[in-house]
């Protein structure tokens, strides 16, 4: 059996790895010259620069399985215990997120009225329509919790807008608590015992980890283990059915070529997938084109320790939209993982743009660095200029699971059911995290192996 994997991001590479392990003849096509998609790492002047994801969580057993296969367990590094402390900006000051009932009652992050509003949560009814995250949270928890908890959280995860994101699509487990138990508080309490029995861990309780040399180690290791099966600098133009097989047409070294496969896994962003299937599946192409990807800039800044007067024991902070700042948040990278900065220095990773302020990403890199430094300096009491700067830009960063996303996924499932051997495996389907992508890669591989 011959299978084509289009795209060497983490989803496609994971699918390819498990297919190859199952004895399948796999060919991976990647338009770039390196694997990983948005995942990329490099050391510059002693600072570790991550272009995309900085870490992931042990939310499933597939991650451990993959790392064992690749002999990468020794490269794994867990987050510092202080990473459990996360901060939200309010009125220009950083407030720690409460870690229990006591700190919840004493925190100044929310007003007394905002806290009391939570007591009405068990009595909120269910919505009869597909709600946005903002509508769902406001209905169940109140406006203040939306503004000073969920809004910054959504910016940190999706770089998105809670008024546009679908709660059912973007946070299905949150939505399921309401559907199964009638409320979030009831579901949290009653579902605790059930969740302990599952092999998967909740994201909030799972361990955060990265790699000593950065997240780019993972896609590089998979690609290296599949040397000869991964074709770089190859752009796939189209897929067309040919009886029970598929013709994949692609460009390589300015030459147009094609090959025939028994199955195809389309593992590229939705806008790229839309172009590849347009001539064969115009309706699916139209649906995939609806998925939005806001731009994001990543500013990695280095400072000498004595320049920063704020205690950096923690993960970092997120910025609510109502605070009217020019950044989404900042990760205290060198506080979370070791060897992210030279001795005597600290590393901060700041995110700019997203759905909130997309135009900022179009600014020159020097200006983005100035924006990130200016905001951090004001909020963290930083003296002087950074000693290191590195800027990465993504014009289309993270797929948005907006209202209507479930209908798009239904269209995907319908096409997959009609065309045996055609699969879509990407981060706009079933989760955007690295751990989600790895799990979905294995799931796709298993579906192919079962159908072989």
C-alpha positions as CSV (number, residue, x, y, z in Angstrom):
1,X,0.0,0.0,0.0
2,X,1.3,3.5,-1.0
3,X,0.2,6.5,1.0
4,X,1.0,10.2,0.2
5,X,1.2,12.6,3.1
6,X,1.0,16.2,1.9
7,X,2.6,18.5,4.5
8,X,5.5,17.9,6.9
9,X,4.1,19.8,9.8
10,X,3.7,17.9,13.1
11,X,0.3,16.4,12.1
12,X,1.6,15.0,8.8
13,X,4.9,13.8,10.3
14,X,3.1,12.0,13.1
15,X,0.7,10.3,10.6
16,X,3.7,9.3,8.5
17,X,5.6,7.9,11.4
18,X,2.9,5.6,12.6
19,X,2.1,4.5,9.0
20,X,5.7,3.7,8.4
21,X,5.8,1.8,11.7
22,X,2.8,-0.2,10.5
23,X,4.7,-1.3,7.4
24,X,3.1,1.2,4.9
25,X,5.1,2.7,2.0
26,X,4.8,6.4,2.8
27,X,5.8,9.4,0.7
28,X,5.8,12.9,2.4
29,X,5.6,16.0,0.3
30,X,6.7,19.3,1.9
31,X,6.9,22.7,0.0
32,X,9.5,24.1,2.5
33,X,13.1,23.0,2.9
34,X,12.7,22.1,6.5
35,X,10.0,20.1,8.5
36,X,7.8,21.3,11.3
37,X,5.5,23.9,9.8
38,X,5.2,26.6,12.5
39,X,7.5,24.7,14.8
40,X,11.1,25.8,14.6
41,X,13.9,26.5,17.1
42,X,17.4,27.9,17.0
43,X,20.0,29.2,19.4
44,X,21.2,32.7,18.6
45,X,23.8,34.3,20.9
46,X,22.9,31.9,23.6
47,X,19.2,32.6,23.5
48,X,16.7,29.9,22.3
49,X,14.4,31.4,19.7
50,X,11.1,29.5,19.2
51,X,9.3,30.6,16.0
52,X,6.0,29.0,17.1
53,X,4.9,26.7,20.0
54,X,7.2,27.0,23.0
55,X,5.9,23.8,24.7
56,X,3.1,21.2,24.9
57,X,1.3,19.2,27.5
58,X,1.2,15.4,28.3
59,X,-2.5,15.2,27.6
60,X,-2.4,11.8,26.0
61,X,-0.3,8.6,25.9
62,X,0.6,9.0,22.2
63,X,3.2,11.6,22.9
64,X,5.1,9.3,25.2
65,X,4.8,6.5,22.6
66,X,6.2,8.8,19.8
67,X,9.1,10.0,22.0
68,X,10.0,6.4,22.9
69,X,10.1,5.5,19.2
70,X,12.4,8.4,18.4
71,X,14.6,7.9,21.5
72,X,13.8,11.5,22.5
73,X,12.9,11.0,26.2
74,X,16.3,12.2,27.4
75,X,15.7,15.4,25.4
76,X,12.5,16.1,27.3
77,X,12.5,18.8,29.9
78,X,9.5,19.6,32.2
79,X,8.4,23.1,33.2
80,X,9.7,24.5,36.4
81,X,7.2,24.1,39.3
82,X,6.7,27.9,39.4
83,X,5.2,27.8,35.9
84,X,1.9,27.0,37.6
85,X,1.7,30.6,38.6
86,X,0.1,32.6,35.8
87,X,-0.8,36.2,35.8
88,X,-3.5,38.5,34.3
89,X,-3.1,42.2,33.8
90,X,-5.8,44.5,35.4
91,X,-5.5,48.2,35.8
92,X,-1.9,48.1,34.8
93,X,-0.9,45.6,37.5
94,X,-0.2,41.8,37.3
95,X,-2.5,39.6,39.4
96,X,-1.9,35.9,39.9
97,X,-4.6,33.6,38.8
98,X,-6.2,32.0,41.9
99,X,-5.1,28.4,42.6
100,X,-7.8,27.6,45.1
101,X,-10.8,28.8,47.1
102,X,-8.7,30.9,49.5
103,X,-6.8,32.8,46.8
104,X,-10.0,33.1,44.8
105,X,-11.7,35.0,47.7
106,X,-8.7,37.2,48.3
107,X,-7.6,38.0,44.8
108,X,-8.1,41.6,43.5
109,X,-8.3,40.3,39.9
110,X,-12.1,40.3,40.2
111,X,-14.4,42.5,42.2
112,X,-16.7,41.2,44.9
113,X,-19.6,41.4,42.5
114,X,-17.8,39.4,39.9
115,X,-17.0,36.7,42.4
116,X,-20.6,36.6,43.7
117,X,-21.9,36.2,40.1
118,X,-20.4,32.7,40.1
119,X,-22.9,31.5,42.6
120,X,-25.6,31.9,40.0
121,X,-23.8,29.7,37.5
122,X,-25.5,26.4,38.5
123,X,-28.9,28.0,37.7
124,X,-28.1,29.1,34.2
125,X,-30.0,27.3,31.5
126,X,-28.7,25.7,28.3
127,X,-28.6,27.7,25.0
128,X,-30.6,26.4,22.0
129,X,-28.1,27.6,19.4
130,X,-24.4,27.5,18.7
131,X,-22.9,30.0,21.0
132,X,-19.7,32.0,20.9
133,X,-17.3,31.6,23.8
134,X,-18.2,35.1,24.9
135,X,-22.0,34.4,24.9
136,X,-21.5,31.1,26.8
137,X,-19.2,32.6,29.4
138,X,-21.3,35.7,29.9
139,X,-24.4,33.6,30.3
140,X,-22.9,31.2,32.8
141,X,-20.2,33.2,34.6
142,X,-20.8,36.9,34.0
143,X,-19.1,39.7,32.0
144,X,-16.2,40.3,34.4
145,X,-15.0,36.7,34.2
146,X,-15.2,37.0,30.4
147,X,-13.1,40.2,30.4
148,X,-10.5,39.2,33.0
149,X,-10.2,35.4,32.6
150,X,-11.6,34.0,29.4
151,X,-10.8,36.8,27.0
152,X,-7.0,36.8,27.8
153,X,-7.0,33.0,27.9
154,X,-8.5,32.8,24.4
155,X,-5.9,35.4,23.2
156,X,-3.2,33.2,24.6
157,X,-4.4,29.9,23.1
158,X,-5.9,31.0,19.7
159,X,-4.8,34.6,19.4
160,X,-8.6,34.8,18.8
161,X,-11.7,36.7,19.6
162,X,-14.1,35.0,22.1
163,X,-17.0,36.8,20.4
164,X,-16.3,34.9,17.2
165,X,-15.0,31.5,18.5
166,X,-17.6,28.7,18.8
167,X,-17.6,27.3,22.3
168,X,-18.6,23.8,21.0
169,X,-15.8,23.7,18.5
170,X,-13.0,25.6,20.3
171,X,-13.7,24.3,23.9
172,X,-15.7,21.1,23.5
173,X,-14.9,19.8,27.0
174,X,-16.2,23.0,28.5
175,X,-19.4,22.8,26.5
176,X,-19.7,19.1,27.4
177,X,-19.8,19.9,31.1
178,X,-22.9,22.0,30.6
179,X,-24.6,19.3,28.4
180,X,-23.8,16.4,30.6
181,X,-24.0,17.9,34.1
182,X,-26.1,21.0,33.6
183,X,-23.3,23.4,34.6
184,X,-19.6,24.0,34.9
185,X,-19.3,23.9,38.7
186,X,-21.5,20.7,38.9
187,X,-19.5,19.2,36.0
188,X,-16.2,20.0,37.6
189,X,-17.2,18.3,40.9
190,X,-19.2,15.4,39.6
191,X,-16.9,14.6,36.7
192,X,-13.7,14.6,38.7
193,X,-13.9,10.9,39.5
194,X,-14.7,10.0,35.9
195,X,-11.8,12.0,34.5
196,X,-9.4,10.2,36.8
197,X,-10.2,6.9,35.1
198,X,-9.3,8.2,31.6
199,X,-5.9,7.7,30.1
200,X,-6.1,11.3,28.8
201,X,-5.3,14.1,31.2
202,X,-7.1,17.4,31.4
203,X,-4.9,20.1,29.9
204,X,-4.9,22.1,33.2
205,X,-3.6,19.1,35.2
206,X,-1.2,17.6,32.6
207,X,2.5,18.3,32.8
208,X,4.0,21.0,30.5
209,X,7.2,20.0,28.7
210,X,9.5,21.1,25.9
211,X,12.9,19.9,24.7
212,X,16.4,21.0,25.7
213,X,17.1,22.3,22.3
214,X,13.6,23.6,21.6
215,X,10.4,22.2,20.1
216,X,12.0,22.0,16.7
217,X,13.8,18.9,17.9
218,X,10.6,16.9,17.5
219,X,9.8,17.4,13.8
220,X,13.5,17.2,12.9
221,X,13.8,13.8,14.7
222,X,10.7,12.4,12.9
223,X,12.0,13.6,9.5
224,X,15.5,12.2,10.2
225,X,14.0,8.8,11.1
226,X,12.1,8.9,7.7
227,X,15.0,10.0,5.6
228,X,14.3,9.1,2.0
229,X,10.6,9.2,2.6
230,X,10.3,13.0,3.1
231,X,10.6,15.1,0.0
232,X,11.3,18.8,0.6
233,X,10.9,21.8,-1.7
234,X,8.0,20.0,-3.4
235,X,4.7,21.8,-3.9
236,X,1.6,19.7,-4.4
237,X,-0.7,21.3,-7.0
238,X,-3.7,18.9,-7.0
239,X,-5.3,15.6,-6.0
240,X,-7.6,13.7,-8.4
241,X,-9.3,10.4,-8.0
242,X,-8.4,7.6,-10.4
243,X,-10.7,4.7,-9.7
244,X,-9.8,3.5,-6.2
245,X,-6.6,5.4,-6.3
246,X,-5.4,9.0,-6.3
247,X,-3.2,11.0,-8.6
248,X,-1.1,13.5,-6.8
249,X,0.4,16.2,-9.1
250,X,3.3,18.2,-7.8
251,X,6.1,20.6,-8.8
252,X,9.7,19.7,-8.0
253,X,12.8,21.5,-9.4
254,X,10.4,23.5,-11.6
255,X,9.2,20.3,-13.2
256,X,5.6,19.1,-13.1
257,X,5.3,15.5,-12.1
258,X,2.6,13.1,-10.8
259,X,2.4,9.8,-8.9
260,X,-0.4,7.4,-8.0
261,X,-1.3,6.4,-4.4
262,X,-3.7,4.1,-2.6
263,X,-4.5,6.8,0.0
264,X,-3.8,10.5,0.6
265,X,-3.5,12.4,3.8
266,X,-3.9,16.2,3.3
267,X,-2.0,17.8,6.2
268,X,-1.6,21.4,5.3
269,X,-3.4,24.6,6.5
270,X,-7.0,24.9,5.3
271,X,-6.2,27.7,2.8
272,X,-3.6,25.6,1.2
273,X,-5.8,22.5,1.2
274,X,-8.6,24.5,-0.4
275,X,-6.3,25.2,-3.4
276,X,-5.1,21.7,-3.7
277,X,-8.7,20.2,-3.9
278,X,-10.4,23.0,-5.7
279,X,-10.6,21.4,-9.1
280,X,-11.8,18.0,-7.6
281,X,-13.9,19.1,-4.7
282,X,-15.0,22.7,-5.2
283,X,-17.6,22.7,-2.5
284,X,-15.1,21.4,0.1
285,X,-12.6,23.9,-1.1
286,X,-15.2,26.7,-0.5
287,X,-15.8,25.5,3.0
288,X,-12.1,25.2,3.9
289,X,-11.5,28.8,2.6
290,X,-13.9,30.1,5.3
291,X,-11.4,29.2,8.1
292,X,-9.6,32.4,9.4
293,X,-6.0,32.5,10.4
294,X,-5.1,35.8,12.1
295,X,-1.5,37.1,11.9
296,X,0.8,36.9,14.9
297,X,4.3,38.2,15.5
298,X,6.5,36.6,18.1
299,X,9.1,38.8,19.8
300,X,11.9,37.1,21.7
301,X,13.7,39.6,23.9
302,X,16.7,39.1,26.1
303,X,17.7,41.2,29.2
304,X,20.3,41.1,31.9
305,X,18.6,40.0,35.1
306,X,19.3,43.2,36.9
307,X,17.3,45.1,34.3
308,X,14.0,43.6,35.4
309,X,12.6,44.6,38.8
310,X,9.6,42.2,38.7
311,X,9.6,38.8,40.2
312,X,9.6,36.4,37.3
313,X,8.8,33.2,39.1
314,X,5.9,32.1,37.0
315,X,4.7,31.2,33.5
316,X,4.1,34.8,32.4
317,X,1.1,37.0,31.9
318,X,-1.9,37.6,29.6
319,X,-3.5,40.8,28.6
320,X,-7.3,41.3,28.5
321,X,-8.6,43.3,25.6
322,X,-10.2,45.8,27.9
323,X,-6.8,46.9,29.1
324,X,-6.1,48.4,25.7
325,X,-2.4,47.3,25.4
326,X,-0.5,46.5,22.2
327,X,0.5,42.9,23.2
328,X,-1.5,39.7,23.8
329,X,0.8,38.5,26.6
330,X,4.4,37.6,27.5
331,X,5.9,34.2,28.4
332,X,8.8,34.2,30.9
333,X,10.6,31.6,28.8
334,X,13.8,31.3,30.9
335,X,11.8,31.0,34.1
336,X,9.8,28.0,32.7
337,X,12.6,26.0,31.1
338,X,16.4,25.9,31.8
339,X,19.1,27.1,29.4
340,X,16.8,29.4,27.4
341,X,19.2,32.4,28.0
342,X,22.9,32.9,28.7
343,X,24.1,33.1,32.3
344,X,23.0,36.3,33.9
345,X,20.2,36.9,31.4
346,X,16.5,36.3,31.1
347,X,14.4,35.6,28.0
348,X,10.9,36.9,27.4
349,X,8.6,35.8,24.5
350,X,5.9,38.3,23.6
351,X,3.0,37.9,21.2
352,X,1.6,40.7,19.1
353,X,-1.4,41.0,16.8
354,X,-3.9,38.1,16.5
355,X,-7.5,38.8,15.9
356,X,-7.4,41.7,18.3
357,X,-4.8,43.9,16.5
358,X,-3.9,42.2,13.2
359,X,-2.5,45.4,11.6
360,X,0.4,45.5,14.1
361,X,2.0,42.4,12.5
362,X,2.5,44.4,9.3
363,X,4.8,46.8,11.1
364,X,8.6,46.4,10.5
365,X,10.3,43.9,12.8
366,X,12.2,46.7,14.5
367,X,8.9,48.4,15.4
368,X,7.4,45.2,16.7
369,X,10.5,44.8,18.9
370,X,10.0,48.3,20.2
371,X,6.3,47.7,20.8
372,X,7.0,44.5,22.8
373,X,9.8,46.1,24.8
374,X,7.8,49.2,25.5
375,X,4.8,47.3,26.8
376,X,7.0,44.9,28.9
377,X,9.0,47.7,30.3
378,X,5.9,49.5,31.5
379,X,4.3,46.4,33.0
380,X,7.3,44.7,34.4
381,X,9.5,47.6,35.5
382,X,12.3,47.0,33.0
383,X,15.2,49.4,32.9
384,X,17.2,50.0,29.7
385,X,17.0,48.4,26.3
386,X,17.0,44.6,25.6
387,X,20.4,43.0,24.9
388,X,18.8,40.6,22.4
389,X,15.9,40.8,19.9
390,X,14.5,38.2,17.4
391,X,11.2,38.6,15.6
392,X,9.2,36.0,13.8
393,X,6.0,36.8,11.8
394,X,3.2,34.5,10.8
395,X,0.8,36.1,8.3
396,X,-1.6,33.2,9.0
397,X,-0.9,31.8,12.4
398,X,-3.6,29.8,14.1
399,X,-6.8,28.4,12.7
400,X,-9.9,29.9,14.3
401,X,-12.6,27.5,15.4
402,X,-15.2,30.2,14.9
403,X,-19.0,30.0,14.8
404,X,-19.8,27.7,11.8
405,X,-16.6,25.7,12.2
406,X,-18.6,22.5,13.1
407,X,-20.4,22.8,9.7
408,X,-17.0,22.9,8.0
409,X,-15.9,19.8,9.8
410,X,-19.1,18.0,8.9
411,X,-18.3,18.8,5.2
412,X,-14.8,17.3,5.7
413,X,-16.3,14.1,7.3
414,X,-18.8,13.9,4.5
415,X,-16.1,14.0,1.8
416,X,-14.0,11.5,3.7
417,X,-16.9,9.1,3.9
418,X,-17.5,9.4,0.1
419,X,-13.9,8.9,-0.9
420,X,-12.3,6.0,0.8
421,X,-8.6,6.6,1.1
422,X,-8.8,10.4,1.4
423,X,-8.1,11.9,4.8
424,X,-7.6,15.4,6.2
425,X,-5.3,15.7,9.3
426,X,-4.4,19.2,10.3
427,X,-4.7,21.5,13.3
428,X,-8.0,23.0,12.1
429,X,-9.5,19.6,12.9
430,X,-9.7,18.1,16.5
431,X,-7.3,20.5,18.3
432,X,-4.5,23.0,17.7
433,X,-1.9,22.0,20.3
434,X,1.2,19.9,19.4
435,X,-0.2,17.1,21.6
436,X,-3.5,17.2,19.8
437,X,-1.8,17.1,16.4
438,X,0.3,14.1,17.4
439,X,-2.7,12.2,18.6
440,X,-4.7,13.0,15.5
441,X,-1.8,11.9,13.3
442,X,-1.8,8.5,15.0
443,X,-5.6,8.3,14.7
444,X,-5.4,9.0,11.0
445,X,-2.7,6.4,10.5
446,X,-4.8,3.8,12.4
447,X,-7.8,4.5,10.2
448,X,-5.7,3.9,7.1
449,X,-4.1,0.7,8.5
450,X,-7.6,-0.7,9.4
451,X,-8.9,0.1,6.0
452,X,-5.9,-1.3,4.2
